[in-house]
Amino acid sequence: MGWQSGKSRCKWRAFIGVVFLLPLAAQAQLNPLQDLLEQATRLECRFSALGNAEWEDGAPSIELSDADLEVVFFGIDIDEGTAEVEGRYGGQSYIVVRYSMGYLHLMQMFGAGPLYVTSILAQESQDGRLMAVQNRVEYSTVSLPGFTSRPETYVGDCAVS
């Protein structure tokens, strides 16, 4: 017989289950924002900070600036994994939606190649709004003011409505 009896092994397994699973269950119960985010069908997002990427002589750099970007996602269906968007730069795109453990990701793929990923966190920024980040992967040889022509990261928040 091994170093422990059958009863002892069962108690040990139960202890391990409680130690590892209880924190996950408690976290889910303690964050009502996760439930709010998981049930979201419309998000009104505003982004006020921007990081623009650039390569100068092959060396990457980031320039930080203020931003004024508003995007509304609607018709969000987490079960189907779909949504629609309206906003200044929405355009025609296909959106894939994925919710996972307090993160809601909306991925926009454009026919011309660019990819935008907006992630909303089940963390309050202020006034009941949730922290959000939008990353835009797009590159064109000519940089046009007011249009995405280099990779960008917007930081802001969203209201669930």
Secondary structure, DSSP 8 states (H G I E B T S, - for coil): --SS-HHHHHHHHHHHHHHHHHHHHHHHHH-HHHHHHHT-SEEEEEEEEEEEEEEETTEEEEEEEEEEEEEEEEEEETTTTEEEEEETT--S-EEEEEEETTEEEEEEE-TTS-EEEEEEEEEE-STT-EEEEEEEE---SS--TTS--S-EEEEEEEEE-
